[in-house]
Amino acid sequence: MQIEESSRKTDVAFDVDVVVCGGGTAGIAAAVCAAREGLSVVLVERSAICGGMITHVTSWLNDFANKGGFAKAFYDHLCAEGILTKPYYNPWRVVPYFDDLIAESGVRVLYLALVVAPLVEQGRLGGVIVESKSGRTAVRARITIDATGDGDVAARAGAAFEQGRPGDGAVQAISQTQALLNYTGGKLSHERMTAIIAAAVAKSGKPYWYPYNRWHPEVVVGTQRTLFQSVAHATGYDPTDAVQLSAALVEMRRQANELFVLLQQYGEEFEGIEYGPFSAIPGVRESRRIVCDKIVTKEHVVNGARFEDGLFTVTQNIDIHRRDRIEPSIIVEKVKPYHLPYGALLPVGLENLLVVGRCICGDHEALASYRVIADCMAMGEAAAIAARMAVRGRCTPRAVPVPDLVAEMASRGYEV
């Protein structure tokens, strides 16, 4: 069944150089860096804070060693302010840092707003349609950056995409973290947590299946009296399907509650823990991979491929979280340092659009390497530089002088 919507005229709320869709790891880097380049920027974010996996899900801070620019400044700030206790950090203290960056750079941000449609004419992006508390409005922009994670803007603009592993399209597990409050026990190692949970299971006399069954469950110390657990993993769900994603969230909360009850009732040193908040958004590791001018493949990452348009170097290993209940909970494969090419950010058949973050062009295995925070930040900064070149040069991102782009990334401290 279908309904016919009436045609309408939409007010233009902003007319800017750049609109960034999504304020997560890649998006905030793209928006702030573009504004620092002197461009007018609007950032559209679906939640109430920026940061994505950093501030919502307490993701790992991986692959920062060979990064410069925005990524290095972020990491250095966490170290200087005592926010980072390697490899863990306090996500709530990152929020005001990002707020300050947005304010200081002059980015105009729309929180609690959804990008619902791209403005496309003859294959050229001209901005997006946004739904927010102000209603339905348009943001006209010379350059659109899709940092939605799922490639929503690119896909709705008609870009081709792939999803999941070859054959059945299964994607990596979705996860959700929860804070466990009022922990009063001693310092926890992964080995210690494994022993505590195993003993708790034995005491309970009930079966317990680790959704994330690495040899240790993923329970980590975030602050002195707070733990962040990401044991909850949902497999077999399509994160681009609203019904399936909703079901995955319910399943992960069920898993988290099961672990909480187990620890509270039977876990040594956990008797006084209290229920804390869940991450406000799901930790999606994989969904759409937009088809672009270049693709990053498993062969590239395991053999250390170099590209003429290489923007920075990735060293993160392939890290695949189980796609079904039969697989091990995690599959790791080593990589050799490899280039992330600019062509992987340029969707085929579309102009004035850049994709950044995990939705860039790569195969199933390669995505499991470059999807981490530092690399997504680097993509965002590269897209911002390309946007400046395109706006100032009155050309499309596909036509910018790539050697100059690569050289500028190198000048900012990125290994190219």
Buried (B, 14 or more C-beta within 10 A) or exposed (E): EEEEEEEEEEEEBBEBBBBBBBBBBBBBBBBBBBBBBEBBBBBBBBBEBBBBBBBBBBBBBBBBEBBBBBBBBBBEBBEEEEBBBEEBBBBBBBBEBBBEBBEEBEBBBBBEBBBBBBBBEEEBBBBBBBBBEEEBBBBBBBBBBBBBBBBBBBBBBEBBBBBBBEEEEBBBBBBBBBBBBEBEBEEBEBEBBBEBBEEBBEEBEEEEEBBBBBEBBBBBBBBEBBBBBBBBBBBBBBBBEEEBBEBBBEBBBEBBBBBBBBBBEBBBBBEEBEBBEBBEBBBBBBBBBBBBBBBBBBEBBBEBBEBEBBBBBBBBBBBBBBBEEEBEBBBEBEBEBBBBBBBBBBBBEBBBBBBBBBBBBBBBBBBBBBBBBBBBBBBBBBBBBBBBBBBEEEBBBBEBEBEEBBEBBBEBBBBB
